[in-house]
Amino acid sequence: PEANQDNGSCEYTQQGYDCDGIELSQYQVGDLAEGGIVFYIDETGEHGLIAADEDLPEMYPWGCSGSVMSGADGLVIGTGLQNTLDIVSGCSEYPTAASMALEYDYNGYSDWYLPSFDELMEMFNTIGNAGPNGNVGSFKDDWYISSSEFENNPTNVWINNFSDTFPNPGGGHKSIPNNVRLIRSF
């Protein structure tokens, strides 16, 4: 409060802004924003993940059953995009959940991708049936596919059943079409 010269430090930022005066994200989980529903915000409060507010109109398989996709094994939050890119570059089948994700243009955004397993579970736990406000994401009582290959298994991929308030993950067969809910980063 007694400072009368700017020494370049930034100890007393205005709430909601960083040291450069740029407004930090004011989103909260469950908010409608940037083409969908916010379901994850990182520890900085500036970045996070948004789920499309509806499923793809058709169900799609993961694809390339019998082949291990190099690199498509990321499980944690932040690996969905790279998994999706790895699936499309390594699997020539069409259409697949990953190929349709990269082609998707929705609500003014064209940077959608398949969620990793942990991203899928975060949706389930925040805006799905296990969320504090219930199923605000309007998920079907059915299985949803992730971009995460099931432990380098050539035939299975991580999926979760959104029909209950308790997680029910498992390994689904790559050739069986499942519901697809895409996500994007902000």
C-alpha positions as CSV (number, residue, x, y, z in Angstrom):
1,P,0.0,0.0,0.0
2,E,2.9,2.4,0.6
3,A,4.5,1.6,-2.8
4,N,5.0,4.6,-5.1
5,Q,7.1,3.0,-7.8
6,D,6.6,-0.1,-9.9
7,N,9.6,-2.3,-9.3
8,G,8.3,-5.1,-11.6
9,S,7.1,-7.3,-8.8
10,C,3.5,-8.4,-8.6
11,E,2.5,-9.1,-5.1
12,Y,-0.9,-7.5,-4.9
13,T,-2.8,-8.4,-8.1
14,Q,-6.4,-7.5,-8.4
15,Q,-8.5,-10.5,-7.7
16,G,-9.4,-12.4,-10.8
17,Y,-6.4,-11.0,-12.8
18,D,-2.8,-12.1,-13.3
19,C,0.3,-9.8,-12.9
20,D,-0.1,-8.6,-16.4
21,G,-3.7,-7.5,-15.9
22,I,-5.1,-10.4,-17.9
23,E,-8.4,-11.7,-16.6
24,L,-8.2,-15.2,-15.2
25,S,-10.8,-17.7,-16.1
26,Q,-13.9,-17.3,-14.0
27,Y,-15.4,-20.5,-15.1
28,Q,-16.7,-23.1,-12.6
29,V,-17.4,-26.7,-13.2
30,G,-20.9,-27.0,-14.8
31,D,-20.8,-23.6,-16.5
32,L,-21.8,-23.4,-20.2
33,A,-18.7,-21.9,-21.9
34,E,-16.7,-22.1,-25.1
35,G,-18.9,-24.6,-26.9
36,G,-19.9,-26.9,-24.1
37,I,-19.9,-27.6,-20.4
38,V,-16.9,-27.0,-18.2
39,F,-16.0,-30.2,-16.4
40,Y,-12.4,-29.7,-15.2
41,I,-10.4,-26.7,-14.2
42,D,-6.7,-27.0,-13.4
43,E,-4.9,-25.8,-10.3
44,T,-4.1,-22.4,-11.8
45,G,-7.8,-21.7,-12.5
46,E,-6.8,-20.5,-16.0
47,H,-7.1,-23.7,-18.0
48,G,-9.4,-26.7,-18.1
49,L,-11.6,-29.0,-20.2
50,I,-15.0,-28.6,-21.8
51,A,-17.3,-31.4,-22.8
52,A,-19.6,-31.0,-25.8
53,D,-23.1,-30.6,-24.5
54,E,-24.3,-33.6,-26.6
55,D,-23.0,-36.9,-27.9
56,L,-21.9,-37.4,-31.5
57,P,-25.1,-38.3,-33.4
58,E,-23.9,-41.9,-34.0
59,M,-22.0,-44.4,-32.1
60,Y,-18.5,-45.3,-33.4
61,P,-15.9,-48.0,-32.7
62,W,-12.4,-47.2,-31.5
63,G,-11.1,-49.1,-34.5
64,C,-8.1,-51.2,-35.5
65,S,-9.0,-54.2,-33.3
66,G,-6.1,-56.6,-33.2
67,S,-3.5,-53.8,-33.4
68,V,-1.7,-51.9,-30.6
69,M,-1.7,-48.2,-31.4
70,S,1.7,-46.8,-30.4
71,G,1.2,-43.8,-28.1
72,A,-2.6,-44.1,-27.6
73,D,-2.1,-45.3,-24.0
74,G,-2.3,-42.1,-22.0
75,L,-4.7,-42.4,-19.2
76,V,-4.3,-39.1,-17.2
77,I,-6.0,-35.7,-17.7
78,G,-4.2,-33.9,-20.5
79,T,-3.5,-37.0,-22.7
80,G,-6.7,-37.2,-24.7
81,L,-5.7,-35.0,-27.6
82,Q,-2.4,-36.9,-28.1
83,N,-4.2,-40.3,-27.8
84,T,-6.7,-39.1,-30.5
85,L,-3.9,-38.0,-32.8
86,D,-2.0,-41.3,-32.3
87,I,-5.2,-43.3,-33.1
88,V,-5.8,-41.4,-36.3
89,S,-2.2,-41.6,-37.5
90,G,-1.9,-45.3,-36.7
91,C,-5.4,-46.6,-37.7
92,S,-6.6,-46.3,-41.3
93,E,-10.1,-47.5,-40.6
94,Y,-12.8,-45.0,-41.2
95,P,-15.0,-43.8,-39.6
96,T,-13.8,-44.3,-36.0
97,A,-14.5,-42.3,-32.9
98,A,-11.1,-40.6,-33.2
99,S,-11.5,-39.7,-36.9
100,M,-14.9,-38.3,-36.3
101,A,-13.6,-36.3,-33.3
102,L,-11.0,-34.5,-35.4
103,E,-13.6,-33.7,-38.1
104,Y,-16.2,-32.4,-35.6
105,D,-17.2,-28.7,-35.8
106,Y,-19.7,-27.8,-33.1
107,N,-20.8,-24.6,-31.5
108,G,-18.2,-22.6,-33.4
109,Y,-15.2,-24.8,-32.3
110,S,-13.3,-27.4,-34.4
111,D,-10.7,-28.5,-31.9
112,W,-12.6,-31.4,-30.3
113,Y,-11.0,-34.7,-29.4
114,L,-11.7,-38.0,-27.5
115,P,-11.2,-37.9,-23.8
116,S,-8.5,-40.0,-22.1
117,F,-9.8,-42.5,-19.6
118,D,-9.2,-40.1,-16.6
119,E,-10.9,-37.2,-18.6
120,L,-13.9,-39.5,-19.3
121,M,-14.0,-40.4,-15.6
122,E,-13.8,-36.7,-14.6
123,M,-16.8,-36.0,-16.8
124,F,-18.7,-38.8,-15.1
125,N,-17.8,-37.5,-11.6
126,T,-18.5,-33.8,-12.3
127,I,-21.2,-33.4,-14.9
128,G,-22.4,-37.0,-15.2
129,N,-24.5,-39.2,-12.9
130,A,-21.9,-39.0,-10.1
131,G,-21.7,-35.2,-10.3
132,P,-22.8,-33.1,-7.3
133,N,-25.6,-31.6,-9.4
134,G,-26.5,-34.9,-11.1
135,N,-26.3,-35.6,-14.8
136,V,-26.1,-31.9,-16.1
137,G,-24.2,-33.2,-19.1
138,S,-27.3,-35.2,-20.2
139,F,-25.3,-38.4,-20.7
140,K,-27.2,-41.5,-21.8
141,D,-27.5,-44.5,-19.4
142,D,-25.0,-46.3,-21.6
143,W,-21.3,-47.0,-22.3
144,Y,-18.9,-44.2,-23.4
145,I,-15.6,-44.6,-25.1
146,S,-12.2,-43.1,-24.2
147,S,-9.1,-42.5,-26.3
148,S,-7.1,-44.8,-24.0
149,E,-6.1,-48.2,-25.2
150,F,-6.6,-50.8,-22.5
151,E,-3.1,-51.6,-21.2
152,N,-1.6,-52.1,-24.6
153,N,-4.2,-54.7,-25.4
154,P,-4.7,-55.1,-29.2
155,T,-8.5,-55.7,-28.8
156,N,-9.7,-53.5,-25.9
157,V,-10.1,-49.8,-24.9
158,W,-11.1,-48.1,-21.7
159,I,-14.8,-47.4,-21.5
160,N,-17.2,-46.4,-18.7
161,N,-20.9,-47.0,-18.1
162,F,-22.7,-43.7,-17.3
163,S,-25.9,-45.5,-16.1
164,D,-25.2,-45.3,-12.4
165,T,-23.8,-43.0,-9.8
166,F,-20.9,-45.3,-9.2
167,P,-18.1,-45.6,-11.8
168,N,-18.3,-48.8,-13.8
169,P,-15.1,-48.8,-16.0
170,G,-13.9,-51.6,-18.0
171,G,-12.3,-52.8,-21.2
172,G,-14.5,-52.6,-24.2
173,H,-13.8,-54.2,-27.6
174,K,-12.3,-51.8,-30.1
175,S,-14.7,-53.0,-32.9
176,I,-17.9,-52.4,-30.9
177,P,-19.5,-48.9,-31.4
178,N,-20.0,-46.9,-28.3
179,N,-21.3,-43.5,-27.4
180,V,-18.9,-40.6,-28.0
181,R,-18.7,-37.4,-26.0
182,L,-16.0,-35.1,-27.2
183,I,-14.0,-32.6,-25.3
184,R,-11.8,-29.5,-25.9
185,S,-9.3,-27.6,-23.9
186,F,-9.4,-23.9,-22.9
